[in-house]
Amino acid sequence: MILGVLIMSVATAVIRIVMYFTGASENIPMLIPEPILYYALACAVICYCVSFFYFQQNRSIGNTSILLKTEQKATFVDGTLSLGIGLGIFFLSQGGTAVGGGFIPYLADSFFVLILATMLIKEPLTIIRESVIELAGGTLQNQAKRKEFETVINSNMSENLKIEGIFISKNGSQYIVIIYISTDEAFYSRKDIRETKDKIISILSKEHPHLSLDMIPEGNPVRDSIIDKKAPEKAIQ
């Protein structure tokens, strides 16, 4: 949605610029400053308020919603484009036409849109990249959230277990965590792994109720006691 807004805005601006410099300026409506100025400023205020509302709602759930994040960025882009057009119209109303030349009444808003689109293009591309990675089950891109998970895991890991790697992914509101562990002991204690897993889940699930966590032992077998009752398990569910 955000990228679509920017593409449409840029395409319209480029078409108007091409039409003007190819001698078709009669097909480009001249700007009437006053009503456009009020409309643009009103749109900017509304869009920024809606964007702030989406931001607050997403923050209240730990910034876990890609949909709210996308809508927040989209309304912010709309508001910024409207504000840029409003500033361009204000420049015209203050005598900018005489300063800039004859093309200003036709192309002022188009130039502002191109400048703002260049500044804002990074946001939609970042969101698209994160969304594709999330849908593909790739590693979590939110570094602050990843650090939060890793801090909890590292600080609550049993002293008999060593962390070999941590994989964190996100699918919608669900976080998927896989912890690869090893040990210096002859075998893994099933009780030790279970208690460690339950402790980590109890802490993380307070803010992330839709959490799936697995611990994958590497190498040595998993036993209830020194006597190995069954074949080693490779994951503690």
ZIGIDA-V53684 format. One record per residue. N is the residue number from 1. SS is DSSP state (h for helix, s for strand, l for the rest). OMEGA is omega in whole degrees, -180 to 180 (NA if undefined). Layout:
n-><N,N>
ss-><SS,SS>
omega-><OMEGA,OMEGA>
//
This chain:
n-><1,2,3,4,5,6,7,8,9,10,11,12,13,14,15,16,17,18,19,20,21,22,23,24,25,26,27,28,29,30,31,32,33,34,35,36,37,38,39,40,41,42,43,44,45,46,47,48,49,50,51,52,53,54,55,56,57,58,59,60,61,62,63,64,65,66,67,68,69,70,71,72,73,74,75,76,77,78,79,80,81,82,83,84,85,86,87,88,89,90,91,92,93,94,95,96,97,98,99,100,101,102,103,104,105,106,107,108,109,110,111,112,113,114,115,116,117,118,119,120,121,122,123,124,125,126,127,128,129,130,131,132,133,134,135,136,137,138,139,140,141,142,143,144,145,146,147,148,149,150,151,152,153,154,155,156,157,158,159,160,161,162,163,164,165,166,167,168,169,170,171,172,173,174,175,176,177,178,179,180,181,182,183,184,185,186,187,188,189,190,191,192,193,194,195,196,197,198,199,200,201,202,203,204,205,206,207,208,209,210,211,212,213,214,215,216,217,218,219,220,221,222,223,224,225,226,227,228,229,230,231,232,233,234,235,236,237>
ss-><l,h,h,h,h,h,h,h,h,h,h,h,h,h,h,h,h,h,h,h,h,l,l,l,h,h,h,l,l,l,l,l,h,h,h,h,h,h,h,h,h,h,h,h,h,h,h,h,h,h,h,h,h,h,h,h,h,h,h,h,l,l,l,l,l,h,h,h,h,h,h,h,h,h,h,h,h,h,h,h,h,h,h,h,h,h,h,h,h,h,h,h,h,h,h,h,h,h,h,h,l,l,l,h,h,h,h,h,h,h,h,h,h,h,h,h,h,h,h,h,h,h,h,h,h,h,h,h,h,h,h,h,h,h,h,l,l,l,s,l,l,l,h,h,h,h,h,h,h,h,h,h,h,h,h,l,l,l,l,l,l,s,s,s,s,s,s,s,s,s,s,l,l,s,s,s,s,s,s,s,s,s,l,l,l,l,l,s,s,h,h,h,h,h,h,h,h,h,h,h,h,h,h,h,l,l,l,l,l,l,s,s,s,s,s,s,s,l,l,l,l,s,s,l,l,l,l,l,l,l,l,l,l,l,l,s,l>
omega-><-179,-179,178,178,-179,-179,179,179,-180,-180,179,-180,-179,180,-180,179,179,180,-179,-175,173,175,-180,-177,179,179,179,-180,176,-178,170,-164,-167,-178,179,180,-179,-179,-178,180,178,178,-180,-179,-180,-178,179,178,179,179,179,178,178,180,-180,180,179,179,-180,178,175,179,-178,-175,175,-179,179,179,179,180,179,179,-179,179,176,178,178,-180,-180,177,179,179,178,177,179,178,177,178,178,177,178,-177,179,177,-179,180,-179,-178,-172,-179,-173,-177,-175,-179,-178,-166,-177,-178,179,179,177,180,180,180,-179,179,177,-179,-172,-172,-177,-176,-179,179,178,-180,179,180,-179,-179,179,179,180,-180,-179,180,-179,-177,-178,-177,180,-174,179,178,178,180,178,179,-176,178,179,-178,-177,-176,-179,179,179,-179,178,-178,177,-180,178,180,178,176,179,179,-179,177,-174,179,-178,174,179,-177,176,-179,177,-174,174,180,176,180,-180,179,176,173,180,-180,-180,-180,-179,-179,178,180,-179,-179,179,-180,-179,180,-176,-176,178,178,-178,-175,180,-173,175,-176,176,174,-175,177,179,173,-171,-180,176,-177,173,180,179,178,-180,-176,-176,176,-178,176,-177,178,176,-174,NA>
//
